[in-house]
Amino acid sequence: MASSKRSSSSNKSTGKRAAGTTSRKRKQEEIQEAQDSALFHEIGLIALFVVMVLLFCCNFGIVGPVGNAVSGVLFGLFGLITYVLPLLIFFAASFWFANEGNPNAVRKLVSGVVLCIMVGVLCDLLTKGAGTLETYNIKIDRKSVV
């Protein structure tokens, strides 16, 4: 009878140990997932920063013929906003990574994109035909506005 009591009490303590190691493993897995997520975000931001610098160099004609082609496409799509577009994309991605899962952050990002589009349209309206000129002359632009 004494041996049956010992075996049942030893089973209970073993069960507690197993539950303790399981919860410890879960906590370690959660910590590992959080670290992996943070590492993914950091690597993504570094890669995005490299792309931002490359786009800046393309906009100012430093990269060469390929950069000029990329710059031409970007200016055709976005107009004058192309100069600040790499910064806006980098800051938007940083904001998204910092506030992942926050519904207010999504609203703010969407409103920022809408604001960027509206500023681009305003810049296009103010410069009218400046994109079709071979050389830019401020006097021609001012005469068309006034």
N, C-alpha and C positions, 0 to 999 in steps of 0.2 A: 504494500500500500504506500509505503514511503517512497518507493521508487517511482510510482505513478505520479505522485505529487511533484517530485523533482523534475520529471520530464515535462510536465505541463507548465511549470514555472519557467523552465529553461526555454520552452517554445515561445512563451510570452515575451521574454527578454529578447530573443532572436527576432521576433516579429517587430518589436520596437526598434531594434537596430536597423532592420531592413527598411522600415518606414523612414527612419532618420537619414539613411544613406540615399533613399529615393528623393526625399525633399532636398537634400544637399546637392544631388545631381541635377535636379530641376533648376535650382538656384544657379549653379555653375553654368548650365546650358543657357539660361536667360542672360547671365552676365556675358557669356561668349557671343550670343546673338547681338546684344547691344554693342559690344566692341566691334563685331563684324560690320554692323550697320554704320557705326561711326567711321570705321576705316573706309567703307565703300563711299560714304559722303565726302571724306577728305580726298580720296583718289579722284572722285568725280569733279570736285572743285578745282583740283590741280590741273586736270585735263581740260576743264572748261577755261581756266585761266590761260593755258597755252593757246587754246583756240582763239580766245579774246585777243591776245597779243598778236597772233597771226592775222586776224581780221583787221586789226589796227594797222599793221604793216601793209596789208593789201590796200587799205583805203588811202594810204599816203604814197603808194607806188614804190615801196621798198623791195617787195618780193620779186618783181620781174613781170614777165608776160602773163604767167599764170595768175599772179596777184592782181594784175590789171584786169584780167577777165573776170575774176571773182568780184573785184570792186565794181566793174561795170554791171554785173548782174545785181549786186546789192543796191547800187544807185538806181538801177531801173526798177527794182521792186519797192524800195523804201524811200528814195530821194535823199534829202539832206539829213534825215534821221540816221542814215548809215554811219555817220561819224560817231554817234553815241550808242548805236545799237549793240556793239560788243559789251560795253559797260552795262547797259540795261539788262542784257541777257545774263551776264555774270551775277549782277545783284539780285535779279529775280530768282535764279537758281539757288543762290546762297540763302535768300529769304525762305525759299521753299524747303530747303534742307533743314534750316533752323526751326521751322514751324510745321514740320510734317504732321499731318493729321488734324490740324487746326482749321475748322471751317472758316474762321475769320480771315486766315491767311489766304485761302483760296479766293475769297471775295476781293481782298486787297490786290492780289496778283491779277485777277481778271480786270479790275478797274484800272490797274497800271497799264495793262496791255491796251485797253480802250483809250486811255489817255495818250499813250504813245502813238496810236493810229490817228487820233484827232490832231495831235501836234504835227504829225507828218502831212496830213491833209492841209492844215493851215500853212505850213511851210511851202507846200506845192502851190497853193493859191496865191501866196505872196510873191513867189518867184516866177509865176506864169510860164513863160517860154524859155527860161534860163537853161533848161536842160537841152534844148535844141541848138543852142549857140555853139559855134566852134571855139570861140574865145569869150570869156566872160568879161563884160564891161558894165560897171555899176551905173554909168550914165544912161545906158539903154534901158536897164531895169527900172531906174527911177522915172524915166519918161513914160514908161508904160503904166506905172502905178498912178502917177499924177494926172 
